[in-house]
C-alpha cells in the first residue's frame, strides 16, 4: 500500500512570508503556494511541504534539507553572495565548511531557524 504512494516530507516555519522569500528568492527554489503552505519543487515528484506553525514553531535541531553540490567552495561563495550566513560549528573552517571526514558540508539556517546544508558527496 505505502510502497506505491508518492510520499513527501515537510517541515514547519514561524513565518510563511519570510520562508517564501528565503526559499523562492534567496535560494531560487521553484515553489508554489496553496492553502497557506508552500510546496518546494526540487525535481519531478520530489516536493517538500513548508507549513506555518506561528508561535508554536520550534526550529529543528538537526539538518532538515541537504543540498548536494558539485563544488562546495563555489556553492558557499554563491550563497554568501545572496546573504546566507554559514554556521560556525566546532570543527568547521573559517568559511563554515566541515572537512574532518565524510562529505564536505556547510550548514546554514532558514529564517525560522531550521538547519539546512550544502554538501559535496565523496
Backbone as a ProteinNet text record, in pm:
[ID]
protein_1_A
[PRIMARY]
XXXXXXXXXXXXXXXXXXXXXXXXXXXXXXXXXXXXXXXXXXXXXXXXXXXXXXXXXXXXXXXXXXXXXXXXXXXXXXXXXXXXXXXXXXXXXXXXXXXXXXXXXXXXXXXXXXXXXXXXXX
[TERTIARY]
82.2	0	86.6	171.3	250.8	369.4	407.9	522.4	493.6	368.9	334.3	285.6	286.8	243.5	356.4	322.3	422.1	444.8	519.5	547.6	626.2	611.6	685.8	715.4	813.5	844.4	799	802.1	761.5	822.5	819.1	867.7	795.3	801.3	729	820.7	756.8	822.6	730.8	786.7	704.9	647	702.5	659.6	663	548.5	542.5	589.1	566.9	613.4	765.5	830.7	976.7	1030.2	961.7	1002.9	990.2	881	861.8	976.8	1013	1122.4	1255	1283.8	1410.5	1423.8	1325.2	1334.6	1316.1	1223.6	1194.7	1289.9	1326.6	1410.8	1558.7	1590.1	1730.3	1789	1724.2	1776.8	1733	1636.5	1589.1	1531.5	1460.4	1394.5	1255	1218.9	1082.6	981.9	877	776.2	638.2	539.8	401.4	342.2	228.4	162.5	16.7	-32.2	-172.1	-212.9	-329	-385.2	-291.4	-218.4	-128.7	-0.2	28.5	150.1	231	361.7	449.9	483.5	498.9	544.7	673.7	786.7	915.3	931	964	974	1121.7	1175	1315.4	1335	1257.9	1259.8	1124.1	1087.5	953.9	927.8	821.3	782.1	855.2	940.2	1016.9	991.4	880.2	842.9	858.1	871.9	876.5	772.1	695	590.6	647.1	619.6	657.3	526.9	500.9	373.7	394.3	303.6	318.1	269.9	345.7	303.5	305.5	341.8	341.6	422.9	364.4	433.5	460.8	397	418.1	537.4	595.7	710.1	831	897	1024.4	1123.8	1232.4	1328.5	1385.4	1405.7	1467.3	1611.1	1654.2	1791.5	1880.1	1832.1	1904.1	1884.2	1961.7	1952.8	1825.6	1740.3	1613.1	1620.6	1714.4	1732.6	1882.1	1925.6	2063.1	2061.9	2146.1	2155.4	2290.3	2294.8	2420.7	2467.8	2596.9	2656.1	2784.6	2823.9	2947.2	3071.5	3058.8	3173.6	3128.6	3163.8	3116.1	3172.5	3296.8	3356.8	3273.3	3238.1	3157.7	3018.4	2958.9	2824.2	2822.6	2920.7	2928.1	2946.9	3035.8	3060.5	2934.5	2865.4	2743.5	2636.3	2616.4	2514.8	2550.4	2678.1	2720.1	2687.5	2707.1	2674.5	2526.2	2444.4	2300	2253.5	2349.3	2315.9	2304.3	2337.5	2330.6	2453.8	2431.8	2539.8	2555.7	2677.4	2703.5	2734	2689.3	2707	2853.2	2896.4	3033.7	3035.3	3002.8	3003.1	3147	3169.8	3303.9	3351.6	3476	3534.8	3522.9	3452.1	3441.4	3553.3	3587.2	3689.4	3628	3706.8	3661.5	3540.4	3522.5	3408.3	3286.8	3301	3189.5	3182.8	3290.3	3291.7	3357.8	3288.7	3342.4	3422.2	3549.5	3641	3707.5	3647	3712.7	3654.6	3625.7	3572.2	3431.6	3399.6	3268.8	3267.3	3149.9	3143.1	3174.1	3228.8	3245	3105.1	3082.1	2947.3	2954.1	2857.1	2845.5	2698.4	2671.9	2535.2	2495.2	2367.9	2310.6	2166	2104.1	1967	1872.7	1746.9	1643.7	1594.8	1506.8	1461	1390	1338.7	1270.5	1367.5	1496.4	1596.4	1618.4	1552	1572.8	1709.6	1775.4	1910.6	1907.2	1982.8	1997	2146.7	2180.4	2321.5	2342.4	2463.5	2514.9	2625.7	2630.2	2734.5	2785.2	2913.3	2979.1	3004	2926.7	2944.5	3086.2	3130.1	3264.7	3282.5
-119.7	0	126.2	146.4	268.6	267.8	152.7	145.1	203.2	232.1	289.2	433.5	491	629.7	724.1	846.4	949.4	1026.9	964.7	1025.2	1155.3	1243.7	1369.1	1406.4	1491.7	1537.3	1680.7	1727.4	1862.8	1909.6	2038.8	2097.4	2229.2	2275.6	2396.9	2518.7	2634	2763.4	2852.2	2959	3050.9	3163.8	3185.9	3297.3	3251.2	3222.8	3169.1	3272.7	3401.4	3504.6	3509.2	3502.2	3500.3	3374.3	3261.9	3136.6	3146.9	3206.9	3222.8	3303.8	3412.2	3496	3420.1	3352.9	3282.2	3168	3079.6	2963.1	3000.3	3091.9	3127	3227.2	3330.2	3435.9	3417.2	3393.4	3378.8	3249.3	3135.5	3006.8	2971.7	3045.4	3027.8	2889	2836.3	2706.8	2732.5	2665.9	2682.1	2640.7	2719.6	2686.8	2731.7	2670.5	2712.6	2724.7	2790.7	2809.7	2769	2696.8	2656.1	2639.6	2690.3	2676.9	2729.3	2836.3	2896.4	2820	2721	2641.2	2650.7	2629.9	2632.3	2490.2	2471	2344.2	2375.2	2325.6	2344.1	2233.4	2270.2	2173.6	2153.2	2036.2	2007.5	1934.4	1832.5	1758.9	1691.3	1644.5	1584.7	1476.9	1496.6	1400	1413.5	1514.8	1534	1674.4	1688.6	1815.6	1807.9	1924	1936	2038.4	2006.6	2094.4	2180.6	2309.3	2402.5	2460.5	2437.6	2479.2	2570.7	2665.4	2761	2702.9	2734.5	2699.1	2820.5	2936.8	3059.2	3046	3089.5	3087.7	2947.4	2846.2	2708.2	2641.9	2709.6	2653	2641	2528	2505.4	2464.9	2540.2	2505.2	2365.6	2296.3	2164.1	2177.4	2086.8	2086.8	1992.5	1953.4	1863.7	1916.2	1865.2	1910.8	1857.9	1949.1	1908.2	1896.2	1967.6	1960.4	1962.9	1870.9	1866.7	1892.5	1982.6	2015.4	1966.3	1852.7	1806.1	1904	1934.7	2025.5	1962.9	2001.3	1950.1	2015.2	2142.2	2218.1	2299.4	2253.8	2321.7	2462	2482.8	2616.4	2717	2680.5	2769.4	2788.9	2682.1	2691.3	2783.7	2769.4	2856.1	3000.9	3023.8	3159.6	3221	3145	3196.7	3226.8	3135.4	3156.7	3274.6	3289.1	3405.5	3534.3	3532.8	3649	3681.8	3581.4	3601.5	3635.4	3649.6	3689	3575.2	3453.5	3338.6	3339.8	3316.2	3307.6	3162.6	3113.1	2974.1	2961.7	2851.4	2825.5	2796.1	2834.6	2811.9	2704.9	2584.4	2471.3	2428.2	2355	2302.3	2215.5	2237.2	2155.7	2212.9	2323.7	2382.7	2483.8	2511.5	2611.9	2751.9	2852.1	2991.7	3018.6	2939.5	2958.7	2881.1	2797.6	2718.8	2579.7	2534.6	2403.5	2300.7	2191.6	2080.7	1991.2	1967.7	1892.4	1776.3	1729.8	1630.3	1490.3	1448.6	1315.6	1321.3	1226.5	1227.3	1330.8	1358.9	1459.1	1597.9	1682.6	1823.2	1880.6	1953.1	2001.1	2135.8	2221.8	2352.1	2374.5	2414.8	2430.1	2576.9	2602.3	2735.9	2720.2	2830.8	2824.7	2906.6	2862.3	2941.5	3046.5	3139	3243.1	3189.9	3067	3007.6	2935	2931.9	2866.3	2719.6	2666.7	2528.2	2515	2402	2380.5	2314.1	2372.7	2323.2	2305	2233.7	2221	2213	2248.8	2213.7	2113.8	2008.4	1908.3	1858.9	1829.7	1777.2	1629.2	1543.4	1399.6	1355.6	1251.5	1194.8	1153.2
0	0	0	100.9	107.6	13	-35.3	-124.9	-262.4	-291.8	-421.7	-412.2	-290.9	-277.3	-315.4	-343.2	-370.6	-241.1	-150.9	-21.1	-39	56.7	56.9	200.9	219	353.1	370.8	493.5	522.4	652.8	672.9	797	820.3	944.1	980.3	984.7	974.2	989.4	1071.6	1125.5	1202.9	1118.7	999.9	914.8	768.7	711.7	575.7	472.3	499.1	406.4	401.4	517.7	522.2	454.5	474.9	411.4	260.1	210.5	65.8	6.1	71.7	23.1	25.8	136.7	150.7	50.9	48.3	-40.3	-187.9	-216.1	-354.1	-414.9	-337.4	-393.9	-360.1	-233.5	-195.8	-251.1	-220.8	-266.3	-408.2	-461.3	-600.4	-627.3	-529	-544.6	-601.8	-709	-761.5	-654.4	-640.4	-540.5	-584.9	-524.4	-541.4	-402	-396	-267	-280.3	-181.1	-177.8	-32.5	-0.3	134.3	242.7	212.1	310.4	333.7	249.1	261.8	133.4	145.9	30	-12	-141.4	-197.1	-272.2	-219.6	-285	-387.6	-510.4	-619.7	-657.1	-622.8	-649.7	-781.5	-806.2	-932.5	-943.3	-1061.5	-1074.4	-968.3	-895.7	-794	-661.4	-648.3	-524.9	-469.5	-402.5	-342.8	-191.1	-131.1	13.6	54.1	155.9	206.3	319.3	313.7	419.8	474.2	600.6	657.9	777.7	797.7	907.5	1040.8	1146.4	1282	1373.9	1321.8	1401	1528.2	1638.6	1766.7	1818.3	1761.8	1806.4	1736.8	1638.9	1566.7	1658	1651	1718.1	1609.5	1591.6	1486.8	1507	1397.6	1403.4	1451.8	1536.1	1586.6	1505.5	1390.8	1301.1	1159.4	1066.7	928.5	864.2	817.5	756.9	605.7	543	397.6	367.2	284.3	236.4	86.1	41.9	-99.8	-152.6	-223.5	-281.8	-390.4	-388	-486.7	-539.8	-659.9	-719.7	-659.2	-620.2	-569.8	-449.7	-330	-209.4	-196.2	-239.2	-230.7	-310.5	-432.6	-517	-458.8	-406.8	-350	-229.2	-141	-23.3	-66.5	-160.8	-208.8	-269.4	-352.4	-414.6	-310.7	-215.8	-113	-22.5	10.6	89	13.7	-118.5	-201.1	-201.6	-171	-164.7	-22.6	69.2	205.5	305.4	264.6	355.6	445.6	574.5	672.4	714.4	711.4	747.5	895.7	951.7	1094.2	1124.5	1242.5	1286	1395.9	1356.2	1449.2	1477.1	1589.1	1615.2	1497.8	1457.9	1352.1	1212.4	1195.9	1062.1	1042.5	916.6	888.2	891.9	857.3	864	775	669.7	578.6	623.7	727.7	776.6	715.8	651.9	586.2	677.8	701.4	779.9	686.9	722.8	636.7	711.4	818.1	903.4	888.3	769.6	745.8	691.2	605.3	540	430.1	376.2	269.6	323.8	239.3	277.2	293.5	403.8	433.4	504	475	540	573.1	696.1	744.3	751.9	726.1	740.2	784.8	824.4	875	787.9	786.3	720.4	820	779.7	871.4	996.4	991	1106.1	1198.3	1162	1244.8	1214	1110.6	1069.7	1003.8	1024.5	973.9	836.2	742	605.2	579.7	473.4	439.7	289.8	249.5	118.4	144.6	64.1	83.6	-49.6	-49	-168.7	-145.2	-212.3	-190.3	-221.6	-151.7	-174.4	-317.8
[MASK]
++++++++++++++++++++++++++++++++++++++++++++++++++++++++++++++++++++++++++++++++++++++++++++++++++++++++++++++++++++++++++

